[in-house]
Structure formats: structure tokens, C-alpha cells
């Protein structure tokens, strides 16, 4: 059965070995799971020196990990963690097929909207699961990940309630020291995460490469962040995903604990990489518009970021 | 009488000898008017080499102009043209008094809202006139102004209909080769000009230092420019200044003729100078808000530009 639990010792492939892929894959490998990393730019370094994670929860070093230079080297797997930048999604069309067996599940840990749909269209909706990462990470050198804090996951199924395999994946991650929740409705969870990502990732770029504390410290930008959150909540609500309005103040309070945090999109932008504009702003904007929400600030932020990202 | 015409050969002082001050003051001097320039950074160059204007309407060179290093050197004048950056308005508190006689009029050629009010509060409302410049200019070297095109003026009185002196000033400018209109209502004219300045000056900065043709070429940014224009028109309308909606398409069409134009605010920003954020975005935003207009995009643009300008 497609949604049944995976067999004991099931094989996990990780595609996209940036900070997210290395951190979560590394946690699983640290606890003895059968993990295979697709590495590109870091392949030689990781084969030589292994994978290193520096973390407030305790540093760890995996001197030897299964690092492959292509997905045919990995071969059919039971679970594929997808942690590529969403701007490289078309690469998945070639990367994924060699990993597919009859019951292979694809778990996207990518940002925003559109990724589950992308996988479902190409590889079959029944394979697709999604996860949300609440974590502050950066890849600081080849094979070296800096974990600044947080780290929880929320995992669910694409357009269906949790299945036996979903509960198993949640339990496996939890057994490897990762706080992991079961997402009853993945789309609701994605909307909730975007309530934060839309304003903070966006304004950190559009207001001139500033950290989250600088947004909070500027009364006008903080008001603008609240207005953007309200628009995302309205869009979600129109789509049937109710998020209470007081969630806004919860997010503001949570952001205050983060200090001078650089959202991942700001790091991408500042380092001259393409920003995940469509998954974080474009898709929510289009969904909101389609559902009849009034989203003028989200629209404006999306239009500005699209242009800024291209010019980057 | 305060609003009567000025005497024959009346004395004109120009404060703020950047592109605007030198161009319009230069046109008046070219046609024999009694013009005195307050020069600061360009004083020595202009005393030595005079003032040069390169223009599609014909270049001209004024080998000798009255250039003073301070306003006491100029002394009481009949008409003071004020062309300082609005970000330096507080300088006027010291610069203007030495120029004042009993009937001295102050004509601000500065951008946006707030300048007439600033002068009225400090020097008396009856002195204040305002002018709008529709011109593409840049100061390219000390004492050298490049005129790219356009050049008309619209001149009116502060909170009163045109007076004898207003008609006289309009005629004088016109006699010096400048297309000049009488503004029946200066506030309406300022709103009309902001319909262009708000989106094009603003987006040229916020979308990553781009020229007006790049805004028009991006369907989303062009739509955003239209939405911003609609908000400015709504704000103006709520304040009792009716601007027809089809004015938006007139502005788009006019902008198409301008090519790869750099709005003055973009030049300021790109060259690391302070941007006139309050007069172009802040004041219209506050007026719109006070009048009950729905101006989310204007608000967002103002908040972003304020932060971008500070960080510049």
C-alpha cells in the first residue's frame, strides 16, 4: 500500500545539500539512519572531511557519510528529502527519477507554495509529502553547517490527512532529536509559516538589506509587517484556512527573541543568489487574488522583489 | 500693496543653485533680468567661468553672473526663487531674512508638499508663492547644467487665487523663453505633479535603481505605478482636488516619450544624497490619510523609501 509505513532500515535520499538538507539529513545519519546525500559543490570536501554541524544543542561531526555525485549512484530510495532552492525546481525533473521505486515518497522541505504541486504533477500526487522547517541555519563552509537555533519540523501529506507513513516519518525525525509535529493540513501550515516569511524575508530585502531587529525597531516598518501579516491571514482565510488575528502579535513577539536575524532570503539576496520569490510571495499572492482577498501590500512586495531579485 | 506687481527692473535672488536654480535663474539672466545667485560649492567656478547651460533649445553661456557667497551680500530683493533640496529647508531660516524687504515675495520651486507651508510659517503667508517645474535637468559639473528636455513652469499663490504679481512673474518667465502657466490652485497642481512623482521617483529607487523605461517595460511594475497614481488621485480627490482618472494613462503615455529617464530622486539616491522623502511621499501620505483616503501602496512606498534613504 502506498501510504503504509516504510520497511525497517528504510533508505533515505537527500537532494539539495545546502543548510537544510545537511542539517536534517545529518541529524538522521547521526542517529544511524540509512541516509544518502546528493552532493554537488561540497562532494569532495564531504568525502574527505565528512559533515560538520555546529549547534547550540551540541556540535556533531559525521566523519563518514554516504555522499554521491549523482542520483543514479544513490538509486531507488524509500523516502526522498527535497531541500533544493525552489528556484532550481526544474532540476528535479532529472534528479528525481533515478530515486523512484514503486512506493518512494517525496518529502519537500522547501519554502512556500508550489513545491508539492510541482512534484505531484511530475511524479504522482500519492508520492508527495511536505514539511515545514522552523530553523535558523546557514551553510558556512563546504560541509559545515551552523545551526543558530530552533529546529522543529511540521510534516504532512499533500492534499490528504496523515497516513501511516506520515506518522512513521514524524516518529523517526523525533527519535533523531528533532522536535517534529504532524501537520493535519499542510496548506494551513504553509500559510501560517508565510505569515512570518512574507513580511520578514521580504522587508529585509526591500528596505535595504536589514535584519529582523531593524524591522521591529522601525515603527513604520513594523506596522507594515503587521499589515502584510494581516493580508496573508486574509488570503489564507478566503481559501478556508482560518488563522486567528492574534497570531500576528505572537509572530512579532517571537521575532523579538531572534535578535539581528538574517532571513534566508536576505542571505540569498546579499550573496547574489536568486531569491525564492515565486514560492514565498508569488504563489501566495496569486492564491489570495484568486480567492478574492485584498492584498495590495503583498502584491507590491512581490512586484518589487521580483524586479530586485532579477537585478541582483 | 503686497500682491501688486513688482517695480521695473525688479531684483531677483536665487537660493539653491543646483540644476533648477541655475537653469531658471540662468534663463532670466540670459534675457537681461536682474538676477543674483547664492552660490556655495560652485561659487569660485562660476565667478571664474560663468554659468553654462547645454540645452536642446540651444546652448547658452553667461560669462558673468552675479554670484554671491552669502545672502547678506545679495541683500533685500523683490522676488526670491527658492530651489534648495527640501531636505535642507531648515537652512532657509538663516538664508532668507537678509533678502527680505517689505514686499519681498518668496517663490518656492521645490518638490512636493510642505514647502509653501514651511515658508508661510516662518516669513508670513502673504509672501509665499509656489512654482512647479516640469523639466529634465542635471547639474553635470560646477556651473554647468545639462537640460535634457521639457522645461515648463506652473506658478501660483499660496492659499489664494492669482494676484497681479503672479501674472507679472508668469509674464516675465514667458518673456525669457520659458513656457509658463498661471496655476489657479497651487495645491491642485502639486497633487497633479505628484501623480507622476510618487510612482516614478519612488519605484525607480525601490525597485533597485532603475530608469522610468524599465518601470514601463515591466508589466507588474507598470501596473503598480498605475495603482499608486490611482491612490494619489484618490487622496487629492478626498481633499477636494478633482483629478480625472484618465490622467493616469496620459502620464503613462508621457513617460513613454521620456526614454531611459532618471528621476531626480533616483539621481539623489544613486549619488548618496538624501532623498526628498517627506515632501514627495510623506506629506501626500499624511494628507491622504487625514482626508480618509485608502493609500496602502503609497504608505508602503513611503515607509520603504524613508528607510532606504536613511541607509543610503
Interface residues (C-beta under 8 A of the other chain):
Chain A: X203 X206 X207 X208 X210 X218 X220 X221 X223 X224 X227 X296 X297 X299 X300 X301 X302 X303 X304 X306 X307 X308 X311
Chain B: X203 X206 X207 X208 X210 X218 X220 X221 X223 X224 X227 X296 X297 X299 X300 X301 X302 X303 X304 X306 X307 X308 X311
